[in-house]
Amino acid sequence: MSSIVTRLIPAWLRQYQLATLPTDVIAGLVVGVLVIPQSLGYAVLAGLPPVYGLYAAIVPVIVYAWLGSSNVQAVGPVAITAIMTASGLNAYADKGAEQYILMASLLALIVGALLWLAGRLKLGWIMQFISRGVSAGFVSGAAVLIFVSQLKYLTAIPVAGTGLVGYLSSMVKYVQLLHPLTLVIGVFAFSLLIANRYGSAWVWHTWLSARRAKWAERLFPLILLAIAIVFSIGLHWSSYGVATIGSIPQGLPTFTWPQVDLREVLNLLPTAGLMALIIFVSSSSVASTYARLRGEPFDANRELTGLGLANIAGGLFQSFAIAGGFSRTAINVDSGAKTPLASLVTVIVMIATLVAFGNALAPLPYAILGATIMASIIGLIDITTLKAAWQRDRLDALSFLAAFFGVLIFGLNTGLVIGLMVSFASLIWQSSHPHVAIVGQLAGTGHFRNVNRHNVVTFTHLLILRIDESLFFGNSESVHRSILQAAKQYPKATDIIFIMAAVNHIDLTAQEMLTTLNKELKAQNKRLHFSFIKGPVMDNIEHTPLITELSGRIYLSTIDAVDDLKHNKPLDSNS
């Protein structure tokens, strides 16, 4: 019985120290208050009534706090899952609010099931196959789409579509529906939020200390929300046609079993799969980063399971898909959070809002929520990563651009697939064109370096080659051509030493290529030698024709090979 209780109660709670209680409570209160506008806005971004943003910050957060891998990650509704929900459910937008809400919960349920299944199958290693370029390009493209999509709340123009062209064309088509007062409110709020976000160094620090200025910057969106409500009531904005969020249903989210239709599940499965991938990659990036900074372990498979069960529970309690939030986690940590108890305190804030303060939010203009989302989303457009990739890794920059423009032109799902395809194509291209270097000996040492990069000693009858990649069917022909070309470049070399230090595997195709190469070189009166073959590689090829028919010898190290095979004095020095 005690072992069952132990498994049910998370380790952080069993080992909880009361000394951390004050900081956890403060962090939970701060995050809870500050993310109310975000939660409302993300629900609207997902195409749902604002209250569903608060619903998404209750049950899923409780489940993740209990089962997630991170002690400080704050999960909840985020921009990426919201826009992907809206994109994936675009076909249901005209089928009524009730049906759309049910489909959003069903989508969260499917996403959760996929994440949970991946966790059970221990697929956490998948995270490493999403390159930095693809993830940054996808998020940046999605941020641009989110920004443009929110123009409908600042202008009252019904902006709609799956890509940037669709959004802009619909705006031009319905430009006559522009509502001037809504535009003034939205643009003014957006300007204030941008000034607060990017100009706080001279806005707040002029009058306040550094610590107080930091809190003023964080609290400003909430203060703006409160001021907007006061103005909306006092100036009767709704009577002038300004759209407000209206009455928010009081009470907690209830258990609702989505109507599971197999055809609907199959229709949503591709979107759910991509959402699950993005949720895992983004959440794991945040959680693993803070785990490393705090010296805590991080289990990717446990993260999958926690996110999966959180989304499953959310789908059953009127939530849309949730993930770990970059900004809310940063606020959580900066506010002093030590354990997931801080997230449970945040849940209490959301519950209090639903029970006691829901009606107070009714006069809030949608334009304020749209401006809040637009101001917060700009920071996700990652120009820094693109610049770094362009300077250091053009292939990763290409993946970034492919995902970015794919999202803008074709929408989120197709854009992500395009980015992944370009990334995998880049990986295949790199693997199929391995670096084969002609090396020489650093004078007076046992080290060997590229003749084009270092002053090294070469030998008349020796050609020393180093390949910096494992050998497999995808690069065997390229390596074969490189070696024959090098042998042609050094026609006097009768002994060719192949350094295998970087080769971790040789598949059947590559073994056959090397066997053929050995015969070709032997026909030219040249011998092929290997040095530095790793144990596991040798175990794999020891009894194959590659070794049994080898014209030369196998050496433990390259210096042993050179000492044994150099027949003449050094010919020259190269640089």
C-alpha positions as CSV (number, residue, x, y, z in Angstrom):
1,M,0.0,0.0,0.0
2,S,2.8,2.4,0.9
3,S,4.5,1.8,-2.4
4,I,1.4,2.7,-4.3
5,V,1.1,5.9,-2.4
6,T,4.7,6.6,-3.0
7,R,4.2,6.3,-6.8
8,L,1.1,8.5,-6.7
9,I,2.7,11.3,-4.8
10,P,5.5,13.0,-6.8
11,A,9.0,13.1,-5.4
12,W,9.0,16.9,-5.2
13,L,6.0,16.8,-2.9
14,R,7.3,14.0,-0.7
15,Q,10.6,15.9,-0.3
16,Y,9.1,19.4,0.0
17,Q,10.8,21.8,2.3
18,L,8.6,24.4,4.0
19,A,11.4,27.0,3.6
20,T,10.6,27.2,-0.1
21,L,6.8,27.8,0.5
22,P,6.9,31.6,0.5
23,T,8.8,31.9,-2.7
24,D,6.6,29.3,-4.4
25,V,3.5,31.1,-3.3
26,I,4.7,34.5,-4.5
27,A,5.9,33.1,-7.9
28,G,2.5,31.3,-8.4
29,L,0.6,34.5,-7.6
30,V,2.7,36.6,-9.9
31,V,2.5,34.2,-12.8
32,G,-1.3,33.7,-12.3
33,V,-2.0,37.5,-12.3
34,L,0.3,38.3,-15.2
35,V,-0.8,35.6,-17.6
36,I,-4.6,36.3,-17.3
37,P,-4.5,38.7,-20.3
38,Q,-2.3,36.2,-22.2
39,S,-4.6,33.3,-21.5
40,L,-7.7,35.2,-22.7
41,G,-5.8,36.3,-25.8
42,Y,-4.5,32.9,-26.7
43,A,-8.0,31.4,-26.5
44,V,-9.2,34.1,-28.9
45,L,-6.2,33.3,-31.1
46,A,-7.3,29.7,-31.2
47,G,-10.8,30.7,-32.3
48,L,-12.4,30.0,-28.9
49,P,-14.3,32.2,-26.4
50,P,-11.8,33.9,-24.1
51,V,-12.9,31.9,-21.0
52,Y,-11.3,28.8,-22.6
53,G,-7.9,30.3,-22.1
54,L,-8.5,30.2,-18.3
55,Y,-9.9,26.7,-18.6
56,A,-6.6,25.7,-20.3
57,A,-4.7,27.0,-17.4
58,I,-6.3,24.9,-14.7
59,V,-6.6,21.1,-15.2
60,P,-3.7,20.6,-17.5
61,V,-1.4,22.7,-15.3
62,I,-2.4,20.5,-12.2
63,V,-1.6,17.3,-14.1
64,Y,1.7,18.6,-15.4
65,A,2.7,19.8,-11.9
66,W,2.1,16.3,-10.7
67,L,3.7,14.3,-13.4
68,G,5.9,16.6,-15.5
69,S,9.7,16.4,-15.6
70,S,10.5,20.0,-14.7
71,N,10.2,21.6,-11.3
72,V,9.8,25.2,-12.7
73,Q,8.3,25.0,-16.2
74,A,5.0,26.8,-16.3
75,V,2.6,25.1,-18.9
76,G,-0.6,26.5,-20.2
77,P,-2.0,28.0,-23.4
78,V,0.7,29.4,-25.7
79,A,0.8,31.2,-29.0
80,I,2.0,28.3,-31.1
81,T,-0.6,25.8,-29.9
82,A,-3.3,28.4,-30.2
83,I,-2.5,29.3,-33.8
84,M,-2.0,25.6,-34.8
85,T,-5.4,24.9,-33.2
86,A,-7.0,27.6,-35.3
87,S,-5.2,26.4,-38.4
88,G,-6.1,22.8,-37.9
89,L,-9.8,23.5,-37.1
90,N,-10.3,26.0,-39.9
91,A,-12.7,23.6,-41.6
92,Y,-14.9,23.7,-38.6
93,A,-15.1,27.4,-38.2
94,D,-18.5,27.6,-39.9
95,K,-20.1,24.7,-38.1
96,G,-21.0,26.6,-35.0
97,A,-19.2,27.5,-31.8
98,E,-20.3,24.4,-29.9
99,Q,-18.9,22.1,-32.5
100,Y,-15.7,24.1,-32.8
101,I,-15.2,23.9,-29.0
102,L,-15.7,20.2,-29.0
103,M,-13.2,19.7,-31.9
104,A,-10.6,21.8,-30.0
105,S,-11.0,19.5,-27.0
106,L,-10.8,16.5,-29.3
107,L,-7.6,17.8,-30.9
108,A,-6.1,18.3,-27.4
109,L,-7.1,14.8,-26.5
110,I,-5.4,13.3,-29.7
111,V,-2.3,15.4,-29.1
112,G,-2.1,14.2,-25.5
113,A,-2.6,10.6,-26.6
114,L,0.3,10.9,-29.1
115,L,2.6,12.5,-26.6
116,W,1.8,9.9,-23.9
117,L,2.3,7.0,-26.4
118,A,5.6,8.5,-27.5
119,G,6.6,8.7,-23.8
120,R,5.7,5.1,-23.2
121,L,7.7,4.0,-26.3
122,K,10.6,6.1,-25.0
123,L,10.8,8.3,-28.1
124,G,12.3,11.2,-26.4
125,W,15.4,11.0,-28.6
126,I,13.3,12.3,-31.5
127,M,13.9,15.8,-30.1
128,Q,17.4,15.8,-31.5
129,F,16.2,15.4,-35.1
130,I,14.6,18.9,-35.2
131,S,17.4,21.2,-36.1
132,R,17.7,24.7,-34.5
133,G,17.1,26.2,-38.0
134,V,13.8,24.4,-38.5
135,S,12.4,25.1,-35.1
136,A,13.4,28.8,-35.1
137,G,12.1,29.2,-38.7
138,F,8.8,27.6,-37.9
139,V,8.3,29.7,-34.7
140,S,9.3,32.9,-36.5
141,G,6.9,32.2,-39.4
142,A,4.2,31.4,-37.0
143,A,4.8,34.6,-35.1
144,V,4.4,36.6,-38.3
145,L,1.1,34.8,-39.0
146,I,-0.1,35.3,-35.5
147,F,0.8,39.0,-35.7
148,V,-1.1,39.5,-39.0
149,S,-4.1,37.4,-37.8
150,Q,-4.6,39.7,-34.8
151,L,-5.2,42.7,-37.1
152,K,-8.8,41.6,-37.3
153,Y,-9.2,42.6,-33.6
154,L,-7.4,46.0,-34.1
155,T,-9.4,46.9,-37.3
156,A,-12.6,44.9,-37.1
157,I,-11.8,43.6,-40.6
158,P,-12.5,39.9,-40.8
159,V,-9.0,38.7,-41.6
160,A,-8.9,35.0,-42.4
161,G,-6.8,32.4,-44.3
162,T,-4.1,29.8,-43.8
163,G,-1.2,31.8,-45.0
164,L,0.1,35.4,-45.3
165,V,-1.4,35.9,-48.8
166,G,-4.8,34.7,-47.6
167,Y,-4.7,37.1,-44.6
168,L,-3.6,40.1,-46.6
169,S,-6.0,39.5,-49.5
170,S,-9.0,39.2,-47.1
171,M,-7.9,42.4,-45.4
172,V,-7.9,44.2,-48.8
173,K,-11.2,42.7,-49.8
174,Y,-13.0,43.8,-46.6
175,V,-11.1,47.0,-45.9
176,Q,-14.4,49.0,-46.0
177,L,-15.4,47.3,-42.8
178,L,-12.6,49.1,-40.9
179,H,-13.8,50.4,-37.6
180,P,-11.9,53.7,-36.7
181,L,-12.5,53.7,-33.0
182,T,-11.4,50.1,-32.7
183,L,-8.3,50.9,-34.7
184,V,-7.4,53.9,-32.5
185,I,-7.8,51.8,-29.3
186,G,-5.8,48.9,-30.7
187,V,-3.0,50.9,-32.1
188,F,-2.7,53.0,-29.0
189,A,-2.6,50.0,-26.8
190,F,-0.1,48.2,-29.1
191,S,2.2,51.3,-29.0
192,L,2.1,51.4,-25.2
193,L,2.9,47.7,-25.0
194,I,5.8,48.0,-27.5
195,A,7.2,51.0,-25.6
196,N,6.9,49.1,-22.3
197,R,8.5,46.0,-23.8
198,Y,11.4,47.5,-25.8
199,G,11.8,51.0,-24.3
200,S,11.5,50.2,-20.6
201,A,15.1,51.1,-20.1
202,W,14.2,54.7,-20.4
203,V,10.5,54.6,-19.6
204,W,10.6,53.0,-16.2
205,H,14.2,53.2,-15.1
206,T,14.0,57.0,-15.3
207,W,11.8,57.1,-12.1
208,L,12.2,53.7,-10.5
209,S,15.0,51.4,-9.2
210,A,16.1,48.5,-11.3
211,R,14.0,46.0,-9.3
212,R,10.9,48.1,-9.3
213,A,11.3,48.9,-13.0
214,K,11.4,45.2,-13.8
215,W,8.1,44.6,-12.0
216,A,6.5,47.7,-13.5
217,E,7.4,46.3,-17.0
218,R,5.8,43.0,-16.1
219,L,2.7,44.4,-14.5
220,F,2.0,47.0,-17.3
221,P,-0.1,44.6,-19.5
222,L,-2.3,43.9,-16.6
223,I,-2.5,47.6,-15.6
224,L,-3.4,48.4,-19.2
225,L,-6.1,45.8,-19.2
226,A,-7.7,47.3,-16.0
227,I,-7.5,50.8,-17.5
228,A,-9.1,49.6,-20.7
229,I,-12.0,48.1,-18.8
230,V,-12.5,51.3,-16.9
231,F,-12.5,53.4,-20.1
232,S,-14.7,50.9,-21.8
233,I,-17.4,51.2,-19.1
234,G,-17.0,55.0,-18.7
235,L,-17.0,55.9,-22.4
236,H,-19.5,53.2,-23.4
237,W,-17.2,51.8,-26.1
238,S,-19.5,48.9,-26.9
239,S,-22.3,51.3,-27.8
240,Y,-20.0,52.8,-30.5
241,G,-19.4,49.4,-32.1
242,V,-16.2,48.4,-30.2
243,A,-16.3,44.6,-29.8
244,T,-15.9,43.4,-26.2
245,I,-15.4,39.9,-24.8
246,G,-18.8,40.0,-23.0
247,S,-19.9,38.0,-20.1
248,I,-17.5,35.2,-19.1
249,P,-19.3,32.2,-17.7
250,Q,-18.6,31.8,-14.0
251,G,-17.6,28.4,-12.6
252,L,-15.0,25.8,-13.3
253,P,-14.5,23.7,-16.4
254,T,-16.6,20.6,-16.4
255,F,-15.8,17.1,-17.5
256,T,-16.9,16.7,-21.1
257,W,-16.2,13.7,-23.2
258,P,-15.6,14.8,-26.8
259,Q,-17.7,13.1,-29.4
260,V,-15.2,10.8,-30.9
261,D,-15.9,10.1,-34.5
262,L,-13.3,8.0,-36.3
263,R,-13.4,10.1,-39.4
264,E,-12.8,13.3,-37.4
265,V,-10.0,11.7,-35.6
266,L,-8.3,10.7,-38.9
267,N,-8.8,14.2,-40.2
268,L,-7.2,15.7,-37.2
269,L,-4.4,13.2,-36.9
270,P,-1.8,14.9,-39.2
271,T,-2.3,18.3,-37.4
272,A,-2.2,16.6,-34.0
273,G,1.0,14.8,-34.9
274,L,2.7,18.0,-35.9
275,M,1.4,19.8,-32.8
276,A,2.6,17.0,-30.6
277,L,6.1,17.3,-32.2
278,I,6.2,21.1,-31.7
279,I,4.8,20.9,-28.2
280,F,7.4,18.4,-27.2
281,V,10.3,20.2,-28.9
282,S,9.4,23.7,-27.5
283,S,8.5,22.4,-24.0
284,S,11.6,20.2,-23.7
285,S,13.8,23.1,-24.8
286,V,12.6,25.2,-22.0
287,A,12.5,22.5,-19.4
288,S,15.9,21.1,-20.2
289,T,17.5,24.5,-20.3
290,Y,16.3,25.4,-16.8
291,A,17.1,21.9,-15.5
292,R,20.7,22.4,-16.7
293,L,20.9,25.8,-15.1
294,R,19.5,24.5,-11.8
295,G,21.7,21.4,-11.8
296,E,18.6,19.1,-12.0
297,P,18.1,16.0,-14.1
298,F,15.9,16.1,-17.1
299,D,14.1,13.0,-18.5
300,A,12.7,13.6,-22.1
301,N,10.5,10.5,-21.9
302,R,9.0,11.7,-18.6
303,E,8.4,15.1,-20.2
304,L,6.5,13.4,-23.0
305,T,4.4,11.5,-20.6
306,G,3.7,14.5,-18.4
307,L,2.7,16.7,-21.4
308,G,0.6,13.9,-22.8
309,L,-1.4,13.3,-19.7
310,A,-1.8,17.0,-19.2
311,N,-3.3,17.4,-22.7
312,I,-5.5,14.4,-22.3
313,A,-6.9,15.7,-19.0
314,G,-7.3,19.2,-20.6
315,G,-9.2,17.7,-23.5
316,L,-11.6,16.1,-21.0
317,F,-12.1,19.4,-19.2
318,Q,-12.8,21.9,-21.9
319,S,-9.2,22.9,-22.7
320,F,-7.3,23.2,-26.0
321,A,-3.8,22.0,-26.5
322,I,-1.2,23.4,-24.0
323,A,2.6,23.5,-23.9
324,G,5.4,24.9,-21.8
325,G,5.6,28.7,-22.1
326,F,8.8,30.5,-22.7
327,S,7.8,33.8,-21.1
328,R,5.7,32.4,-18.3
329,T,8.5,30.0,-17.3
330,A,11.0,32.8,-17.2
331,I,8.6,34.9,-15.0
332,N,8.1,31.8,-12.8
333,V,11.8,31.3,-12.2
334,D,12.6,35.0,-11.8
335,S,9.8,35.3,-9.2
336,G,11.5,32.6,-7.1
337,A,9.7,29.4,-8.0
338,K,11.5,26.3,-6.6
339,T,8.9,23.5,-7.1
340,P,5.7,22.8,-9.1
341,L,3.7,24.1,-6.1
342,A,4.1,27.5,-7.7
343,S,2.1,26.2,-10.7
344,L,-0.6,25.0,-8.3
345,V,-0.9,28.4,-6.8
346,T,-1.3,29.8,-10.3
347,V,-4.2,27.5,-10.8
348,I,-5.8,28.9,-7.7
349,V,-5.5,32.4,-9.2
350,M,-7.3,31.2,-12.4
351,I,-10.0,29.5,-10.3
352,A,-10.5,32.7,-8.3
353,T,-10.8,34.7,-11.6
354,L,-13.5,32.3,-12.9
355,V,-15.5,32.2,-9.7
356,A,-15.3,35.8,-8.5
357,F,-14.0,38.1,-11.3
358,G,-15.3,36.8,-14.5
359,N,-18.0,39.5,-15.0
360,A,-15.4,42.2,-14.4
361,L,-13.6,41.2,-17.6
362,A,-16.8,41.5,-19.7
363,P,-16.2,45.2,-20.9
364,L,-12.6,44.4,-22.1
365,P,-12.3,45.2,-25.8
366,Y,-11.0,42.5,-28.1
367,A,-8.6,45.1,-29.5
368,I,-6.7,45.1,-26.2
369,L,-6.3,41.3,-26.3
370,G,-5.1,41.5,-30.0
371,A,-2.6,44.2,-29.1
372,T,-1.3,42.2,-26.2
373,I,-0.7,39.1,-28.4
374,M,0.9,41.2,-31.2
375,A,3.3,42.9,-28.7
376,S,4.3,39.7,-27.0
377,I,4.7,37.7,-30.3
378,I,7.3,40.0,-31.9
379,G,10.0,38.6,-29.6
380,L,9.5,35.1,-31.2
381,I,10.7,36.3,-34.6
382,D,14.2,35.0,-34.3
383,I,16.4,37.1,-36.6
384,T,19.5,36.4,-34.3
385,T,19.4,32.7,-35.1
386,L,19.1,33.3,-38.8
387,K,22.1,35.7,-38.8
388,A,24.2,33.2,-36.8
389,A,23.2,30.3,-39.1
390,W,24.0,32.3,-42.2
391,Q,27.5,33.1,-40.9
392,R,28.3,29.6,-39.5
393,D,26.0,27.0,-41.2
394,R,24.4,27.9,-44.5
395,L,22.5,24.6,-44.6
396,D,20.8,25.4,-41.3
397,A,20.0,28.9,-42.5
398,L,18.4,27.3,-45.6
399,S,16.3,25.1,-43.3
400,F,15.3,28.2,-41.3
401,L,14.2,30.0,-44.5
402,A,12.4,27.0,-45.9
403,A,10.3,26.6,-42.7
404,F,9.8,30.4,-42.4
405,F,8.5,31.0,-45.9
406,G,6.8,27.6,-46.0
407,V,4.7,28.7,-43.0
408,L,4.0,32.2,-44.5
409,I,3.0,30.8,-47.9
410,F,1.4,27.5,-47.2
411,G,0.4,27.6,-43.5
412,L,1.8,26.0,-40.4
413,N,1.5,22.3,-41.0
414,T,2.8,22.4,-44.6
415,G,5.5,24.9,-43.6
416,L,6.8,22.7,-40.9
417,V,6.9,19.7,-43.2
418,I,8.8,21.7,-45.8
419,G,11.3,22.8,-43.2
420,L,11.8,19.2,-42.0
421,M,12.3,17.9,-45.5
422,V,14.9,20.6,-46.3
423,S,16.6,19.8,-43.0
424,F,16.7,16.1,-43.7
425,A,17.9,16.7,-47.3
426,S,20.7,18.8,-45.9
427,L,21.6,16.1,-43.5
428,I,21.7,13.5,-46.3
429,W,23.7,15.8,-48.5
430,Q,26.3,16.4,-45.8
431,S,26.5,12.7,-45.0
432,S,26.9,11.8,-48.7
433,H,29.8,14.3,-49.2
434,P,32.2,13.4,-46.3
435,H,35.4,15.3,-45.9
436,V,38.4,13.2,-47.1
437,A,41.7,14.9,-46.2
438,I,45.2,14.2,-47.5
439,V,47.3,14.4,-44.3
440,G,51.0,14.6,-43.4
441,Q,53.1,14.3,-40.3
442,L,53.7,17.3,-38.0
443,A,57.5,17.3,-37.8
444,G,58.8,15.7,-34.7
445,T,55.4,14.4,-33.5
446,G,53.1,11.5,-34.0
447,H,50.3,13.8,-35.1
448,F,48.9,14.0,-38.6
449,R,47.1,17.0,-40.1
450,N,45.6,18.2,-43.4
451,V,48.3,19.2,-45.9
452,N,46.3,22.3,-46.9
453,R,46.1,23.7,-43.4
454,H,49.4,22.9,-41.7
455,N,53.1,22.7,-42.4
456,V,53.5,18.9,-42.5
457,V,56.0,16.3,-43.8
458,T,54.9,14.1,-46.7
459,F,56.6,11.0,-48.1
460,T,57.3,10.0,-51.7
461,H,55.8,6.6,-51.6
462,L,53.1,7.2,-48.9
463,L,49.7,8.7,-49.4
464,I,47.9,9.2,-46.0
465,L,44.1,9.8,-46.1
466,R,41.7,10.6,-43.3
467,I,37.9,10.3,-43.7
468,D,35.8,12.3,-41.2
469,E,32.6,10.3,-41.4
470,S,31.2,6.8,-41.0
471,L,30.9,4.8,-44.2
472,F,27.5,3.8,-45.5
473,F,25.6,3.3,-48.8
474,G,24.9,7.1,-49.0
475,N,28.6,8.1,-49.2
476,S,30.5,5.1,-50.4
477,E,30.6,6.2,-54.1
478,S,31.8,9.7,-53.0
479,V,34.5,8.3,-50.9
480,H,35.5,5.9,-53.6
481,R,35.9,8.8,-56.1
482,S,37.9,10.9,-53.6
483,I,40.4,8.1,-52.9
484,L,41.0,7.3,-56.5
485,Q,41.4,11.0,-57.3
486,A,43.9,11.4,-54.5
487,A,45.8,8.3,-55.8
488,K,45.9,9.9,-59.2
489,Q,47.2,13.1,-57.7
490,Y,50.1,11.3,-56.1
491,P,51.1,8.7,-58.7
492,K,54.3,7.7,-57.0
493,A,52.5,6.6,-53.8
494,T,52.7,2.8,-53.7
495,D,51.3,2.6,-50.1
496,I,48.0,4.2,-49.2
497,I,47.2,4.5,-45.5
498,F,43.5,5.0,-44.7
499,I,43.1,6.6,-41.2
500,M,39.8,5.2,-39.7
501,A,39.8,7.1,-36.4
502,A,36.5,8.9,-37.2
503,V,34.8,5.9,-38.7
504,N,32.2,4.5,-36.3
505,H,30.5,2.1,-38.7
506,I,31.0,0.5,-42.1
507,D,27.8,-0.9,-43.7
508,L,27.7,-3.7,-46.3
509,T,27.7,-1.4,-49.3
510,A,30.8,0.5,-47.9
511,Q,32.5,-2.8,-47.2
512,E,32.0,-3.9,-50.8
513,M,33.3,-0.5,-52.0
514,L,36.5,-0.8,-50.0
515,T,37.0,-4.4,-51.2
516,T,36.6,-3.3,-54.8
517,L,38.9,-0.3,-54.1
518,N,41.6,-2.6,-52.7
519,K,41.5,-4.7,-55.9
520,E,41.7,-1.6,-58.1
521,L,44.7,-0.3,-56.2
522,K,46.3,-3.7,-56.2
523,A,46.0,-3.7,-60.0
524,Q,47.9,-0.4,-60.0
525,N,50.7,-2.0,-57.8
526,K,49.5,0.0,-54.8
527,R,48.8,-1.5,-51.4
528,L,45.9,-0.3,-49.1
529,H,46.5,-0.1,-45.4
530,F,44.2,0.8,-42.5
531,S,45.1,2.5,-39.2
532,F,43.2,3.3,-36.1
533,I,40.3,0.9,-36.7
534,K,37.9,1.1,-33.7
535,G,37.1,-2.2,-31.9
536,P,33.4,-2.3,-32.7
537,V,34.1,-1.6,-36.4
538,M,36.8,-4.3,-36.5
539,D,34.4,-6.8,-34.9
540,N,32.1,-6.1,-37.8
541,I,34.5,-6.5,-40.6
542,E,37.2,-8.8,-39.2
543,H,36.1,-11.9,-41.1
544,T,35.0,-10.2,-44.3
545,P,36.8,-10.1,-47.7
546,L,37.7,-6.5,-46.9
547,I,40.2,-7.8,-44.3
548,T,41.0,-11.3,-45.5
549,E,41.9,-10.1,-49.0
550,L,43.5,-6.8,-48.0
551,S,46.6,-6.1,-49.9
552,G,48.3,-4.2,-47.1
553,R,48.3,-4.3,-43.3
554,I,46.2,-3.1,-40.4
555,Y,48.1,-0.8,-37.9
556,L,47.2,0.2,-34.4
557,S,48.1,3.8,-35.1
558,T,49.1,6.0,-38.0
559,I,52.6,6.7,-36.7
560,D,53.2,2.9,-36.6
561,A,52.1,2.6,-40.2
562,V,54.4,5.5,-41.3
563,D,57.4,4.2,-39.4
564,D,56.9,0.8,-41.0
565,L,56.2,1.9,-44.5
566,K,58.4,5.0,-45.2
567,H,61.0,3.8,-47.6
568,N,62.6,7.1,-48.4
569,K,63.4,10.3,-46.6
570,P,60.8,13.1,-46.5
571,L,60.2,14.5,-49.9
572,D,59.0,18.0,-49.1
573,S,57.0,20.2,-46.7
574,N,53.6,21.5,-47.6
575,S,51.3,24.2,-46.3
